[in-house]
Amino acid sequence: MLSEVHEKKGCSFSHSYAKKSKKKRGKKPANFKLIYKQRYKVERCFAWMDNFPRLVIVYEQCARLYRGFCVLACIMMCLRHF
């Protein structure tokens, strides 16, 4: 109905909102569950490290000091959660 109105006025438009077929992403790897478990642990650790404001915004100009604060944060996380 809308396209008929546009055609009468001499306008043309494309139907870009039409459903497009989804692309298949391929098969999951055989060890998908193992990879997902490892990735979950790493992502969770990074999320816990975001609770330390000194690590979120890098104040240190020396890489050794920043690494030291990262190690200190990991020690605190281990003591808190395990």
C-alpha positions in Angstrom: 0.0 0.0 0.0 2.8 2.4 0.9 4.8 1.5 -2.1 1.8 2.2 -4.4 1.5 5.7 -3.0 5.2 6.3 -3.6 4.9 5.0 -7.1 2.1 7.3 -7.9 4.2 10.3 -6.8 7.1 9.1 -8.9 9.3 8.0 -6.0 11.2 4.7 -5.8 12.6 3.1 -2.7 14.2 -0.2 -1.9 12.9 -2.7 0.6 16.1 -2.7 2.8 14.1 -3.8 5.8 13.2 -7.1 4.3 14.3 -10.2 6.1 17.8 -11.3 5.2 19.0 -14.8 5.6 21.3 -15.3 8.5 24.8 -16.3 7.7 25.9 -19.6 9.2 29.0 -19.2 11.4 30.2 -22.7 11.0 30.6 -25.6 13.3 31.6 -25.3 16.9 35.0 -26.7 17.7 35.1 -30.2 19.3 36.5 -28.8 22.6 34.1 -25.9 22.8 33.1 -26.5 26.4 36.7 -26.6 27.6 37.5 -23.4 25.7 34.4 -21.7 27.1 35.3 -22.7 30.7 38.8 -21.3 30.3 37.5 -18.1 28.7 34.9 -17.6 31.5 37.6 -17.8 34.1 39.8 -15.2 32.4 36.8 -12.9 31.8 35.7 -13.2 35.4 39.2 -12.4 36.6 39.3 -9.2 34.5 35.9 -8.2 35.8 37.1 -8.6 39.4 40.2 -6.6 38.5 37.9 -3.7 37.4 36.9 -3.3 41.1 40.4 -1.9 41.8 40.3 1.8 40.6 44.1 2.0 40.6 44.2 -0.6 37.8 41.3 0.7 35.8 43.0 4.1 35.3 46.7 3.8 34.9 48.4 6.3 37.2 51.8 4.7 37.2 54.4 5.8 34.6 56.6 2.8 35.4 55.5 -0.6 34.1 57.0 -2.4 37.1 54.8 -0.5 39.5 51.6 -1.2 37.5 52.5 -4.9 37.3 53.1 -4.9 41.0 49.6 -3.4 41.7 48.2 -6.1 39.3 49.9 -8.8 41.3 48.7 -7.2 44.6 45.2 -7.2 43.2 45.4 -10.8 42.2 46.6 -11.8 45.7 43.7 -9.8 47.3 41.2 -11.5 45.0 42.7 -15.0 45.8 42.4 -14.3 49.5 38.9 -12.9 49.2 37.4 -15.6 47.0 39.3 -18.8 47.8 
